[in-house]
């Protein structure tokens, strides 16, 4: 592998300001969110009137006077008093003030938006009556348009004004992240959350997004975000990142034109010969660089959503298709497209599983062998303890003994365990809905602490066979059927 140095030797104005390259990266939801809010505040402060007009809320919540001023300003935004430009200036004022508030005061503003700025009941009543009178007549289409306009909430109009401001789109994405964080304990925020979700779904339609490749020569500020946003396999250093962006690697991300240096979702790809079965090997910085012209397989080994506020806005299915097209264009010799995926909810599911799930179909000889080795009968709790014991012992013979018990249980989990009528495993749901086949289970494919704690060290190859994609998708969409290889079926 090419030698790397701490930091980036490039002429970007936005070079990393952090200390040594091997410092642990900031968490995305902490450092990046704070930095984003500061940038928004800086941009809006030139537009907004002094926040003193809203008042200085005390820590722990807004004063009644401050809340009344916010309510008054929001009402002025809703009716666009003074014209559209004035309404947006008021929106900037609210946004600038919001960024200065403590957590409790922000929650006061969110409650206000959610509970007091709905649709006008009188207008809705009149529009419903007019629509009912028009049914079957020539006026019905126009009455339906008026009804749609009448039920649009006043908060929807206020939120739309933010989008026209500098960094306003990012502000609304972060605002929804705030709403989602409070929502489990604040059901009154559900209306605001739904309005935000619908707005963001329309603004972040995949037709507005660009798919771009991220390389070692990309802006340093963007590379910092990759380090912070990586959600599957932690990027430990700049050297680790460079390894993931080498010539036999690819990284692609979706971007929105209003958030040009904020990846919305990104995928990391390794170019290999055959299916990879171990993530530590893929991420080994000392490995020999592989000539991408010799690759016949593209391995998707990490997919990370980056914006909490875009929950419910689907990018993943389009991302896979677009990346496959880009890879086929640049490397036409590629024949296989597969993942090396974790099973992040397996261990938590196993803790609650019935013992029969683990013991069903196991031969008497195997049950005795497990009991003799781990000094307790096989069951869900016993298998959990055995996994942790073997991980600590690092004994190949114990690993070989435990392997069939774990793989059999994982196969059951991925093919039979359900959340509603879909697979319990969120990664399985994603790839199955994207028309992939459950191809192979890989024992001890991720022996990092996180891999053991979540997936018992097992990783999965989901195979995207282009000729079978439509049939696989139809079976999953119509019947909820998990499409699995004969190798996986044999484990059952």
Steps between C-alpha positions, in 0.01 A plus 500: 500500500610858440665667797289769667580791724295651782276764345439594140764643269272702278436865428136506613407806698293276728789283622433301817544715806510209744825393660683175422348282232437213739285699742157337541250670266213704635160330498277616215210588727727713723780691326354517151154606615650771720723622218206498258284705735781751549537544124125552464501754782787694340320517165164597645625760744549740210137453396329492836411782734648486844398201703434746782159562343403145592660526842760309694344176626626372828663159516237232543236649273368818343340781696136574421605831344754327274251231397237766421753681280582176316126432453448851363791467256382158382151640439652780293696241301188292445300789353808644320434847642698755302553262209706189435838665559392627842359158589833336419686760703276411793570131437870583514441678828325195644772269369780713639325516836434126503871425459577709807252322726571232756343155459190570710431828318535335161243245609263787590530634144444154348186447711373841391549421132339159530192591705402856398568524127272243342245551224226765523186307615258746338675478164512120518128480586409728208725309258353163602146633452587640157667173397195299608271728297724468193525118491415376153500847348748700295612694807618188689868510387538863604320433830747220570791738443347751740443226759867397478602862551260544791636205699860615457619609843628846579818341637559352155511851354737617773736206446511563126626853563810361671598311186568824308753621757876432493558150642125483568463149361765367737333690785169322435672160482661569838172639635331169422785319673412704811133405460579130463718507811213640710213317330497182715428713809310779323216354289369853439790545255360234264325757278818706457699185430257390230501841329881502501518144370267573207687819411839329510374205297404739220817709522728195516342302219772289338452693175652806669805313631839446340710187544867594540810297563701604807878464465809587701511825298152608613481807731644428841182625670304230313749230598467604864127438470558149364704423810230637731198357317630145442246288688599140422879465529668785688767691306783512751744742333583692185713204395198272537292741291764514226504122488122504442541747213790323327502396134333164574228669704206722413282732708183659364251738662175677423509881530225765489575829318402702810740293719798456263757378754259294713479136386147369555594132475824338387618153410852355520598240241795259477604356164592131539522163330208294633285567804681641802428323830691705761476873561827519694680375188320758286599783735859385561724800430802275440338296223646501150329744268281318249486590132135599441525372142532148643186528713189304412298595811390823665449456875273755674631482856363815664190715437443797733207740521634830629205731572275401790248761390444316169360188667219370280657646183617197301831515311650153543315314226590766242858519629573132434363515145686820414829373643471170311446699178804720572719197574387319187580807294852539644586130550302297245676175597315489836265200517381494862358765730475393860504629856690400809236601751465495879200360688466784752187380684583128524640492854220718640244268333678190636469629856120485468476190280330180608733204565324295232628741234855398592443129563257415219651245262818454705614137531522332840875455453545873444295587808721277715814649348385855574407407859835331557699791361316796650365325812131586443223382267460675166250787501483864399666631816759221497589573137541869586742416781687256278551765230658738751711224655640388164571861398709546815672161480618545140525120468456367141372162618228663712410729206461199271277328754278806548477589129209273391283603798541871426468476122185289526345757736607792279348329195171461689513862611559637151240285325227450762511774768254776415412855600143512376509332161860593418838367621593600852855587391507861367794425268317197358190715443707754311677256270203270446281798406778600261469160330814332636534130590622373836805319364736393778568524874861563600621374837734731697488753218505794745687432823509864611322559834202659323476208258492247785259707711247550221544218248686224690781560252287381206465702181279444197552513126191637325543441127359733237455277195382744238317235297297392808431840653143549379387149596658527848338837559158376391511202737610718791248780431206264439565226756766638735704196397873511578690386193791284622759278338498121536809532723307710752191278475709194587588659834132481592 
